[in-house]
Amino acid sequence: MQRFAAELRRLRIAAGDPQLKTIAARAQCSQATVSETLNGRRLPSETVTRRLVTALGGDWARWKELWREVRTELDELKHPAPQTLQADMVCYPDPPAFYRAAADRVRAARHEIRLTYVRLHPPGQWVDSEVTAYYETLLQWARETSESASVRRIIGVPERDGVPPPAYLAWLQEHQEEVRDLYTYEARVMSWNSSCAWHNTALIDDSVTFLSFSGAGRQQLTGFSVEGPVFLAYFASIFDRAWGALRTLDEYVARQSR
């Protein structure tokens, strides 16, 4: 973060050394965020970083790669794999029970949530109220938590010849508008060409992993949770490596909407 901050300070000087309030106004974020970023006390989300760089006249193509390198390095430092496995597993009898438990743990999260959604149908296809409440809880947590916290979500979009189903694209466009100004929430898209559903994860802080497995029907799902940082660390490593290689939700929707 210190190296990244030093680069940003040089960019600020090259831009004429504007005041913090000027940068914040241009980037549509708080002066505190600008100050903490320039002083190396935090790494903002990719969305906020892009706005800061744009406000200072920087080349985002270069800065995006730099930001992703720093993000990957931080993830590796923050989540080293412990050496011993001590975990408690809870199995859930049905989707409502699974999503109720997941929503409860989201509400208790401290600083970081990472999750995937890789299914043949968008979230709006669910009929259980507990599922809807879970996704609403995620966004509410992102709205109410501090700017130093984050929700990162990988969305696996089924494609045929590079084109997603119309219903999926429509949901992605709606979701893009829903989270456009939610700085603590980021989504990236994984093009997914499989004809079947896949497992999904929700990683909450470094404490609990939720795993779900899709059934043959769109409403079918089984799942369990595992307490403990060791189990979570393996999935966190996979998630973070994938995250660095994926397109942002904005980039994906823009390409599909041409």
WOQUI-V256237 format. One record per backbone hydrogen bond with DSSP energy under -0.5 kcal/mol. CO is the residue of the C=O (numbers start at 1). NH is the residue of the N-H. E is the energy in kcal/mol with one decimal. If there is no record, write none. Layout:
# WOQUI-V256237
co=CO nh=NH e=E
co=CO nh=NH e=E
This chain:
# WOQUI-V256237
co=1 nh=5 e=-2.8
co=2 nh=6 e=-2.2
co=3 nh=7 e=-1.9
co=4 nh=8 e=-2.1
co=5 nh=9 e=-2.4
co=6 nh=10 e=-1.9
co=7 nh=11 e=-2.0
co=8 nh=12 e=-2.5
co=9 nh=13 e=-2.2
co=10 nh=14 e=-2.3
co=11 nh=15 e=-1.4
co=12 nh=17 e=-2.6
co=13 nh=16 e=-1.9
co=19 nh=23 e=-2.3
co=20 nh=24 e=-2.9
co=21 nh=25 e=-2.0
co=22 nh=26 e=-2.2
co=23 nh=27 e=-2.6
co=24 nh=28 e=-1.0
co=24 nh=29 e=-1.9
co=30 nh=34 e=-1.7
co=31 nh=35 e=-2.8
co=32 nh=36 e=-2.7
co=33 nh=37 e=-2.1
co=34 nh=38 e=-2.7
co=35 nh=39 e=-1.7
co=36 nh=41 e=-2.7
co=36 nh=42 e=-1.0
co=37 nh=40 e=-1.3
co=42 nh=44 e=-0.6
co=45 nh=49 e=-2.7
co=46 nh=50 e=-2.5
co=47 nh=51 e=-1.7
co=48 nh=52 e=-2.4
co=49 nh=53 e=-2.9
co=50 nh=54 e=-2.4
co=51 nh=55 e=-2.3
co=52 nh=56 e=-1.3
co=53 nh=58 e=-3.0
co=54 nh=57 e=-1.4
co=58 nh=60 e=-0.9
co=59 nh=62 e=-0.6
co=59 nh=63 e=-2.2
co=60 nh=64 e=-3.1
co=61 nh=65 e=-1.1
co=62 nh=66 e=-1.8
co=63 nh=67 e=-3.0
co=64 nh=68 e=-2.3
co=65 nh=69 e=-1.9
co=66 nh=70 e=-2.1
co=67 nh=71 e=-2.8
co=68 nh=72 e=-2.3
co=69 nh=73 e=-2.2
co=70 nh=74 e=-2.6
co=71 nh=75 e=-2.3
co=72 nh=76 e=-2.0
co=73 nh=77 e=-1.9
co=74 nh=78 e=-2.7
co=75 nh=79 e=-1.7
co=80 nh=82 e=-0.6
co=84 nh=86 e=-0.7
co=88 nh=227 e=-2.9
co=90 nh=225 e=-2.5
co=92 nh=223 e=-0.6
co=94 nh=98 e=-1.9
co=95 nh=99 e=-2.8
co=96 nh=100 e=-2.2
co=97 nh=101 e=-2.0
co=98 nh=102 e=-2.2
co=99 nh=103 e=-2.4
co=100 nh=104 e=-2.1
co=101 nh=105 e=-1.8
co=102 nh=106 e=-2.1
co=103 nh=107 e=-2.1
co=104 nh=108 e=-1.0
co=106 nh=109 e=-1.6
co=111 nh=150 e=-1.6
co=112 nh=205 e=-3.6
co=113 nh=152 e=-2.7
co=114 nh=203 e=-4.0
co=115 nh=154 e=-2.5
co=117 nh=119 e=-0.5
co=117 nh=156 e=-2.9
co=118 nh=198 e=-1.2
co=122 nh=125 e=-2.2
co=123 nh=126 e=-1.9
co=128 nh=131 e=-0.6
co=128 nh=132 e=-1.5
co=129 nh=133 e=-2.5
co=130 nh=134 e=-1.8
co=131 nh=135 e=-1.9
co=132 nh=136 e=-2.1
co=133 nh=137 e=-2.3
co=134 nh=138 e=-1.9
co=135 nh=139 e=-1.7
co=136 nh=140 e=-2.3
co=137 nh=141 e=-2.6
co=138 nh=142 e=-2.0
co=139 nh=143 e=-2.0
co=140 nh=144 e=-2.3
co=141 nh=145 e=-1.9
co=146 nh=149 e=-1.6
co=150 nh=113 e=-2.1
co=151 nh=186 e=-2.7
co=152 nh=115 e=-2.3
co=153 nh=155 e=-0.6
co=153 nh=188 e=-2.5
co=154 nh=117 e=-2.7
co=154 nh=156 e=-0.6
co=155 nh=157 e=-0.8
co=155 nh=190 e=-2.8
co=156 nh=119 e=-0.8
co=156 nh=158 e=-0.6
co=157 nh=192 e=-2.7
co=158 nh=165 e=-0.7
co=160 nh=163 e=-1.2
co=163 nh=160 e=-2.3
co=165 nh=168 e=-0.5
co=165 nh=169 e=-2.3
co=166 nh=170 e=-2.5
co=167 nh=171 e=-1.9
co=168 nh=172 e=-2.5
co=169 nh=173 e=-2.4
co=170 nh=174 e=-2.1
co=171 nh=175 e=-3.0
co=172 nh=176 e=-2.5
co=173 nh=177 e=-1.7
co=174 nh=178 e=-2.0
co=175 nh=179 e=-1.8
co=176 nh=180 e=-0.5
co=177 nh=180 e=-0.6
co=179 nh=182 e=-1.9
co=181 nh=183 e=-1.1
co=182 nh=185 e=-1.8
co=184 nh=151 e=-2.9
co=186 nh=153 e=-2.3
co=187 nh=249 e=-2.2
co=188 nh=155 e=-3.0
co=189 nh=191 e=-0.6
co=189 nh=247 e=-0.9
co=190 nh=157 e=-2.2
co=192 nh=159 e=-2.0
co=198 nh=214 e=-0.6
co=200 nh=212 e=-2.3
co=201 nh=116 e=-2.4
co=202 nh=204 e=-0.6
co=202 nh=210 e=-2.5
co=203 nh=114 e=-2.6
co=203 nh=205 e=-0.6
co=204 nh=207 e=-2.0
co=204 nh=208 e=-1.5
co=207 nh=228 e=-3.1
co=208 nh=204 e=-2.3
co=209 nh=226 e=-2.5
co=210 nh=202 e=-1.8
co=211 nh=224 e=-2.2
co=212 nh=200 e=-2.3
co=213 nh=222 e=-2.2
co=217 nh=220 e=-1.4
co=220 nh=215 e=-1.8
co=222 nh=213 e=-3.2
co=223 nh=92 e=-2.3
co=224 nh=211 e=-2.9
co=225 nh=90 e=-2.6
co=226 nh=209 e=-2.3
co=227 nh=88 e=-0.8
co=228 nh=232 e=-1.4
co=229 nh=233 e=-2.0
co=230 nh=234 e=-1.0
co=231 nh=234 e=-0.6
co=231 nh=235 e=-1.0
co=232 nh=236 e=-2.6
co=233 nh=237 e=-2.1
co=234 nh=238 e=-1.6
co=235 nh=239 e=-2.7
co=236 nh=240 e=-2.8
co=237 nh=241 e=-1.8
co=238 nh=242 e=-2.2
co=239 nh=243 e=-2.7
co=240 nh=244 e=-1.5
co=241 nh=245 e=-0.5
co=242 nh=245 e=-1.4
co=242 nh=246 e=-0.6
co=243 nh=246 e=-1.1
co=247 nh=189 e=-2.6
co=248 nh=252 e=-2.4
co=249 nh=253 e=-2.6
co=250 nh=254 e=-2.3
co=251 nh=255 e=-2.1
co=252 nh=256 e=-2.4
co=253 nh=257 e=-1.6
co=255 nh=258 e=-0.8
